[in-house]
Amino acid sequence: MNQSVCTVLQDDGSVPFSFVISNGYNDFEYFFSNVLPHLTKFQSLLIGYESSSSASSFGISVKYEGSRQNNLYRCLEMKIRIDLLPECVKPRLSDWLRGLKSLSLLSISGGPTVEYLSAEVLQSLSSLRKLIVEECGRLTSFAGGKGALVKLNCLQELEIHDCVDLHSLPADLHELESLVYLRISRCPKLECLPDRIPSSLKILSIINCSQLKDRCRKNDGEDWHKIAHIGMLFIE
């Protein structure tokens, strides 16, 4: 039977123990519901396959902190490689994410079956400061419904990379009133920018996005008027 190993790392990178679970739904649910909330002295959690020692092969990486004395726990950072997660975990991933009210960084990558990002999940991450979406080959829309970004009042950085089927950014991008940095790279089918760009945006980077590059051409590009006010522009 295939097994996964959850390796808990201390601040100095040492490994005090490994929690081995089978690739069964009940084991993963038990871990997330009953084990993770009590790991109060550790900063990072890697969940992946026992046969590999490479961090890049792990499905989930979590930065977590808390105190047993006051019973307060916070998940601060989470990085997810969807293609490396056991199939039994994927249906419940949205449920687990919705409970992470203190999450400040979320990175989602490697999801060939992801066609859109759930508006319901995004709306629940009110403390999120940085969101990275990359290598989601079938992602066609950034949010599954209008208003998905309204509650991301703390989001300062948004990065989208290697989403080859992505056609559009969310129309309510301008609702991100704290956004200062937007980087988009290698999204060849992204046709245009939303009609309105956050007034708070200070840095915009567009790399290897052929259609966007033409539309954002200085002075005569169709989208130039949307971004002309931004202080730092990197378009290649």
NORFENMO-V174331 format. One record per residue. N is the residue number from 1. PSI is psi in radians with two decimals (none if undefined). D_FIRST is the distance of its C-alpha to the first C-alpha in whole Angstrom. Layout:
# NORFENMO-V174331
n={N,N}
psi={PSI,PSI}
d_first={D_FIRST,D_FIRST}
This chain:
# NORFENMO-V174331
n={1,2,3,4,5,6,7,8,9,10,11,12,13,14,15,16,17,18,19,20,21,22,23,24,25,26,27,28,29,30,31,32,33,34,35,36,37,38,39,40,41,42,43,44,45,46,47,48,49,50,51,52,53,54,55,56,57,58,59,60,61,62,63,64,65,66,67,68,69,70,71,72,73,74,75,76,77,78,79,80,81,82,83,84,85,86,87,88,89,90,91,92,93,94,95,96,97,98,99,100,101,102,103,104,105,106,107,108,109,110,111,112,113,114,115,116,117,118,119,120,121,122,123,124,125,126,127,128,129,130,131,132,133,134,135,136,137,138,139,140,141,142,143,144,145,146,147,148,149,150,151,152,153,154,155,156,157,158,159,160,161,162,163,164,165,166,167,168,169,170,171,172,173,174,175,176,177,178,179,180,181,182,183,184,185,186,187,188,189,190,191,192,193,194,195,196,197,198,199,200,201,202,203,204,205,206,207,208,209,210,211,212,213,214,215,216,217,218,219,220,221,222,223,224,225,226,227,228,229,230,231,232,233,234,235,236}
psi={2.31,2.51,2.73,2.67,2.29,1.95,2.14,2.19,2.41,3.08,-0.64,0.05,-0.07,2.77,1.75,-0.54,2.87,2.41,1.86,2.26,2.65,2.87,0.84,2.59,-0.77,-0.68,-0.75,-0.71,-0.73,-0.73,-0.87,-0.61,-0.58,-0.43,-0.92,-0.77,-0.27,0.05,1.26,-0.23,0.15,2.63,-0.52,2.59,2.23,2.25,2.14,-2.73,2.39,-0.49,-0.16,2.46,0.01,2.26,-0.49,-0.26,-0.10,2.61,-0.64,2.38,2.27,2.37,2.18,2.46,2.79,3.12,2.19,-0.50,-0.78,0.09,0.59,2.21,2.47,2.29,2.01,-0.73,2.46,2.28,2.23,2.20,1.75,-0.62,-0.25,-0.09,2.53,2.53,-0.56,-0.32,-0.59,-0.72,-0.45,0.00,-0.73,-0.68,-0.76,-0.71,-0.66,-0.36,-0.02,1.30,-0.36,0.08,2.22,-0.40,2.26,2.17,2.13,2.21,2.84,0.72,1.46,-0.29,-0.05,2.07,-0.40,2.78,2.29,2.20,-0.64,-0.72,-0.83,-0.67,-0.39,-0.22,1.14,-0.28,0.03,2.26,-0.46,2.29,2.21,2.23,2.13,2.65,0.64,1.54,-0.44,0.13,2.08,-0.48,2.55,-0.40,2.58,0.14,2.70,2.45,0.14,-0.47,-0.07,-0.68,0.04,1.08,-0.35,-0.12,2.12,-0.49,2.33,2.18,2.36,2.08,2.47,0.72,1.53,-0.29,0.08,2.13,-0.46,2.68,2.81,2.42,-0.44,0.48,-0.58,-0.25,-0.25,1.44,-0.22,-0.04,2.18,-0.31,2.17,2.12,2.21,2.21,2.49,0.88,1.38,-0.38,0.01,2.00,-0.65,2.94,2.75,2.82,-0.55,2.37,2.50,2.30,-0.32,-0.22,2.21,-0.46,2.19,2.17,2.14,1.95,2.23,0.79,1.60,-0.78,-0.73,-0.68,-0.78,-0.73,-0.42,0.26,2.36,2.32,-0.87,0.03,2.56,-0.48,0.09,-0.68,-0.37,-0.45,-0.02,-0.45,-0.19,2.32,-0.75,2.03,2.29,1.82,2.04,none}
d_first={0,4,6,10,13,16,19,22,26,29,32,33,29,28,25,25,21,18,16,12,11,7,8,10,14,15,13,15,18,18,18,21,23,23,22,23,27,27,27,30,31,29,30,27,23,20,17,15,12,12,12,16,19,21,22,23,19,18,18,21,23,26,29,29,32,34,36,35,39,39,36,36,33,33,30,32,31,27,26,23,22,21,19,17,16,13,15,14,17,19,21,22,23,26,27,25,28,31,31,31,35,35,33,36,33,31,29,27,26,24,24,25,25,27,31,32,32,32,36,35,32,35,38,36,35,39,39,37,39,37,35,33,32,31,29,29,30,30,32,36,37,37,37,36,40,43,43,40,41,44,42,41,44,43,41,43,41,39,38,36,35,34,34,35,36,37,41,42,42,42,46,46,45,49,48,46,49,47,46,47,45,43,42,41,40,38,39,41,41,42,46,48,48,48,52,52,50,50,53,52,50,51,49,48,46,45,44,43,43,46,47,48,49,52,52,53,55,58,61,60,57,56,54,56,58,55,54,57,58,54,55,53,52,49,49,48}
